[in-house]
Amino acid sequence: MTETRDQWHRWLLDVRHGGDTAYREQMLSAGLYPVRDRLLDLAKLDPGATLLDVGCGDGLIAFGALDRLGRWGRVIFSDVSQDLLDHCRATATASGQASRCEFVRAGADRLTGIADASVDVVTTRSVLIYVKDKASAFAEFRRVLRPGGRVSLFEPINVLMHARDPGRLGGYDVSPIAPIAAKLAGRFNQIQPAGDDPMVDFDDRDLVRLAEQAGFTEVGLELQVTVSATRTPCPWDRFLRMSGNPRVPPLGEVLSDVLTESEVAEFTAHMRPLVESGEGIERRAVAYLTAGG
């Protein structure tokens, strides 16, 4: 019997990297581990501290923190996904670290089960992009921190990453197949409407404002923006199996739902060479924010 997991678990452990485990390791080494290390450097962890990782996912930040906190340090894993919490618990048990871990199912905007003034550090990575009430999330971060505690977070700034260019889809030039691309873009907008999407309703200035409104008196933000005229080449089959976030299906599933057989063939003939050669524009905008006081 095939075990059914929720969308967050499926995306993080499979769909994000198109089911390609070698590519997953490449993503971790080239992109995610450096983010983890920078986030934890900014957290300025003290040995023996208690850290709350909000939206822990598969444990990238939380397990990295355990390595820095020493034998008396503790980490609270929190997430909306019970499947991911179970995954992290199994990993902690297998590595002999379960006694230093706690697992709490909670959303970032309502950290139910986390007591007031009970943790020294709050970390979160790419979580607020899924939270509509970001003000409540910052208020919760403030509530659970002890005096002198610190927040260290990382968020993509999607409003800077995605230029509103109707001639491109995912950074690739689709002007020669504009009607087909418009059908695909329309379906994705139905699935994830831009007008009500928490992934694009904030920028770096909003993060600073929200931290100040929550009562933090010492706030720092580092914005990193890069634009490249090329993208990393990607095998076509993997490209079709991947999805940019847990709320949208892989492109391959949408193609068969939206396009005719001849349109799929035309789309593939145009896009496949671009994807496999990396001929597209890549934009990246991310922010690291720290808050305390």
N, C-alpha and C positions, 0 to 999 in steps of 0.2 A: 504494500500500500504506500502511495506517495504521501509524504507528510506536507501539509499545507501550512505555509508561514505567512505572516502579514507582509504588507507592501514594503515596510521599512527593512525588515529582515531580508526579503528577496532582493531588494535593490542593492543594499550594502554588500551582501555576500555573493551576489551573482550578476544582476542586471547592470550595475554600474560599470563593470569591466567586461560585459558581454560573455560571461561564463568562461573567460580565458584566464586561468590561474597564473600563468606566466606574466600576462599583462597586468594582473592585479599586483603582483610583486613589484613590477616596474613602476606602477602608479605609487605604491607605498614608498619605494626607495627615492624616486625622483621628485615626488610632490608632497605626499602626506607626512612622511617622517620629518622633513624639514619644517613643515607647519607645526607639527606636534612639538618639536624641540624649541622652536621660537616662542610658541604659546607658553610653554612651561618655563622657559627662561624668564619671560616677562612676569610670570606669576611669583617669582622669587620665593620658592618653597623653602620652608624651614624643616629640618628633620623632626619627625614626630608630629607634624601638623595633620589636620583633618581636611581633606579636599573633597568638594562636591563637584562631580562632573555632570553637568546638565545636558541631557540629550547624548548620553554616552555612546550610543550606536554600538559598534562592535568592540569598543573599549580602547580605541587608539590612544586617546589622551589619558584615560584613567590608568591603564596599565603602564604607560610611560611615567605617570606620576608616582606610582608605587615604587618604581626603581629609584626615584630621587628622594623619597620621604623617609627612608631608613626603616629599620625593623619595627619601630613604634608608630610609624605613620599609618594613617587610615584613609581609604577612599570610599566615598559613597557614589555608586553608579546609579544615575536616575535616567529614565527614558519613558516615553509613552508606549513603547513596544515591549510587551512581556516576552516575546520571542527573542528579542535582542538581549534583554536582561538574563534570560535563561542561557543564552549563548555565552554571555560574559561570566555568569556564575560557573558554567562548566569549564571555561578556560581558567578561571581563578582556582578552581578545585584541582584541575589537572596540573597546574603549576605550583601547587602548595601555598597559595596566597589567600585562600578564601577567608581565613581568620581575620584578615586585615581589610576585608571588603564588606560593604553593605549594599543591598540592591533594593531600590525604591521605584515603583512605577508612578510617574508623575509627569505632568507637562511643565514646560518652562515658566508658563504664566500662572501656575498654581502648584507650588512645590509641596503638595500635601504629603505629610509624613516626615518632613524635615523641620525640626524644631527651630524656634527663634534663636539667633545668636549661637549656633551650634557648630559652625564650620569656620575654618581659617581662610580658605581660598575657594572661590567658585570659578570653574573653567567651563567654557562652552565653545564648540566649533561648528560652524555652519548649521546653527539651530534656529536662530531668530528669523532666518529667511522663511521658516515654516510657521511662525507665530504671528497671528494678526494683532494681538494685544501686547505689543512690545513694552509698553509702559508698565504693565502688570508684571512682565518678566523681570524688568530691572528692579521693580519694587520688591519682588520676591528674592532676588539676589541680595539686596540690601538687608532684608529681614533676616535671612538665615546666617548672615556673616556676623562673627564676633567683632567687638570693637578692635579696630586696627586691621580688620580683614581686607581682602583684596580680590577683585574680579580681573580675570584675564580671558578675553574672548577674541575669536576670529570669525569674521563674516565676509562672504562675497558681497560686493556692492554691484548687484546685477543691473541697476539702472545705468551704470557706466560701462558695463561689459557688452551690452547688446545694443548696437546702433540700430535705429529704426530705418533700415534700408530694405525696401520691398524687393530689391534685386538680389538679395542674398537669403539663404536658408542655412542656419547653423554656421555662418561664415563663408559659405561657398556661393559662387556666382550662379544663380539660377535664372538669370534674365532670358536665356534662350528657351527655357521651358517654363516661362512665367505662369501660364494658366494651371499647369500641373502643380507647381510650387504653391500657388495660391490656394488650391484645394487642400493641400497638406497643412499649410499654415492655418487655414480655417478650422480644420479638425483639431489641431493642437490648441487653438484658442478656445474651442468649445470645451475641451477637456480641462484646460487651465486658463480661465478667462483673465486677461491682463488687467482688467479694471478692478478686480477684487483679489489680486494675487499678492500675498505678503512677501513674496520673493522680490518684488520690484517696487514696494511702497516706501522705501527708505534709502538714505545714502549715508555717507560717513558723518555729515553734520548732524543728522538725526540721532545717530548713536551717541554723540557727545551730549546733545540736548537731553536725551532720555536718561543718560547717566546722571547729569546734573539735577534733573527734576526728581530723580529717585533719592537724592540727598547725598550723593558722593561729592566730595569737595576737592578731590585730587583726581583729575581725569587726563589721560594721555591717549592720543590716537596716531597711528602710523598708517598712512594710505599708500598702497603700492599699485601702480597702474602700468601695464605694458600692452603694447599693440605690436603684433608681428604680421608681416605679409605672407607668412607661411604657417601651416599647421603641421602637427606630427602625422606622418602617413599612417593610415589605418587599414587593415584588411577589410574588404567589403563585407564579408560574412559577419565579422565582429561588429562592424559599424551598424549593421541591421539589428543586432541583438542588444545593443546598448541603449541606455536612456539617460538623459541629463539629470533627472531627479526622480524620486519615488512616486510622484503623482502623475507621471505620464508614461505610457507604454513605450516599448522600443519601436524604433522607426519601422522595422520590418512588419510589425503587427498592424501599424497604421496604413502602410502601403496597400495591403490586401483589402482593408476595410473601405478605403476611400477611392482608390484608383481602379480603372479598368485594366485588363491584362495588357493591352497595348500601351496604356499610360505608364504602367510599371516598367515595361520594357524601355520606353523612351526615357523615363526618369533614370533608370539604371545605366543606360548607355551614356547619358550626360554626366551623372554624378560619380559613378564608380572611378573613372580615371582621376577626377579631382581629389576624391577621398584617399585613394591609394597612393597618390603622389604628394599629398599634403598641400595642394594648390588652393589655399583659402586664407582668409584673414582670421587671426585669433586675437581676441581681446581678453584681458585679465585685469580685474580690479578687486582688491581685497583690503580689508582693514583689520588691524590688530588694535584692540582697545583695552586699556587698563584703567581701573577705577578703585579708589579707596577713600579713606578719610571719613 
